[in-house]
């Protein structure tokens, strides 16, 4: 969404409702003591799925 679209949407919502909107994110715990896995580039992953 563009900043203009966001501003327009926020103006349509009343203050009371807007104040009650929460965003919840589910995050996984990262174990920093274990070495990082070798990452694959997207091109390699696409080739594996074909």
ZIRARA-V252070 format. One record per pair of residues at least 24 apart in sequence whose C-alpha atoms are under 10 Angstrom apart, sorted by the first residue. I is the first residue (numbers start at 1). J is the second residue. If there is no record, write none. Layout:
BEGIN
I | J
I | J
END
This chain:
BEGIN
none
END
